[in-house]
Amino acid sequence: MSKKASEEARMLGELLETAESLSTYGVMSKTDLAHVRTLCHEPPAYTPDRVIEIRTTKARMSQAVFASFLNVSVSTVQKWESPTAGKRPSGAAAKLLQLVEMKGIEALIT
């Protein structure tokens, strides 16, 4: 693990610990704590089959509409869904996929 990644992991751990303490004392709601937990944990790896599953069953959208919701190009979604392209969602896109997978496309609409 690089020094930067180690520092980021430490800060996220401290943020999560602080949020849990605030929740224990009633300063932070359970819903807000759940949001902080989601933000502090790395999103899972998204395989082509998993991206297809999220798009077709959770979002029920075409590649073009789904790409628009995620603010990426249609070709990016196509590459994510292609086993031979070798491109996988990361960063903000992976977080958005995680939200859609957990809460449905409605999480991006509100």
C-alpha positions in Angstrom: 0.0 0.0 0.0 1.4 3.4 -1.0 1.9 6.1 1.6 -1.0 8.2 0.1 -3.4 5.2 0.1 -2.4 4.4 3.7 -3.0 8.0 4.8 -6.4 8.0 3.0 -7.4 4.7 4.7 -6.4 6.1 8.1 -8.4 9.3 7.6 -11.5 7.4 6.4 -11.2 5.2 9.4 -11.0 8.2 11.7 -14.0 9.8 10.0 -16.0 6.6 10.4 -15.1 6.3 14.1 -16.1 9.9 14.7 -19.5 9.4 12.9 -20.1 6.3 15.0 -19.4 8.2 18.2 -21.7 11.0 17.1 -24.4 8.5 16.4 -23.9 6.8 19.8 -24.5 10.2 21.5 -27.5 10.9 19.3 -25.9 13.8 17.4 -26.0 11.9 14.1 -29.0 9.9 12.9 -28.7 6.2 12.0 -29.5 7.2 8.4 -26.6 9.7 8.2 -24.3 7.1 9.8 -25.3 4.6 7.1 -24.4 7.2 4.5 -21.0 7.9 6.1 -20.3 4.1 6.2 -21.1 3.8 2.5 -18.8 6.7 1.7 -16.0 5.5 3.8 -15.8 1.9 2.5 -14.2 1.1 -0.9 -16.8 0.2 -3.5 -16.6 -3.5 -4.6 -15.0 -4.5 -7.9 -17.5 -4.4 -10.7 -17.2 -7.2 -13.2 -18.9 -6.9 -16.6 -21.7 -9.3 -15.5 -22.3 -7.3 -12.3 -22.5 -4.0 -14.3 -25.0 -5.6 -16.7 -27.0 -6.9 -13.8 -27.2 -3.5 -12.1 -28.2 -1.8 -15.3 -30.8 -4.3 -16.4 -32.4 -5.3 -13.2 -31.8 -2.5 -10.7 -31.9 0.5 -13.1 -33.9 -1.1 -16.0 -32.3 1.2 -18.5 -30.6 1.0 -21.8 -26.9 1.6 -22.0 -27.5 5.2 -23.3 -29.8 6.2 -20.5 -27.7 4.5 -17.8 -24.6 6.3 -19.1 -26.4 9.6 -18.9 -27.4 9.0 -15.3 -23.8 8.1 -14.4 -22.5 11.1 -16.5 -20.2 8.8 -18.6 -20.2 8.0 -22.3 -22.2 5.2 -23.8 -18.8 3.7 -24.9 -17.6 3.7 -21.3 -20.7 1.6 -20.2 -20.1 -0.7 -23.2 -16.5 -1.2 -22.2 -17.5 -1.9 -18.6 -19.9 -4.6 -19.8 -17.4 -6.2 -22.2 -15.4 -9.0 -20.8 -12.6 -8.4 -23.3 -12.3 -4.6 -23.0 -10.5 -4.8 -19.6 -12.1 -1.5 -18.4 -13.7 -1.5 -15.0 -15.6 1.3 -13.1 -13.5 3.1 -10.5 -13.7 6.2 -8.4 -16.9 8.2 -8.5 -18.4 5.8 -11.1 -17.9 2.8 -8.8 -19.5 4.7 -5.9 -22.5 5.6 -8.1 -22.9 1.9 -9.2 -22.7 0.9 -5.5 -25.5 3.3 -4.7 -27.7 2.1 -7.5 -26.9 -1.5 -6.5 -27.8 -0.9 -2.9 -30.7 1.6 -3.2 -31.9 1.5 -6.8 -31.7 4.2 -9.4 -33.9 6.4 -7.2 -30.8 7.2 -5.2 -29.4 9.2 -8.1 -32.7 11.0 -8.9 -33.2 12.7 -5.5 
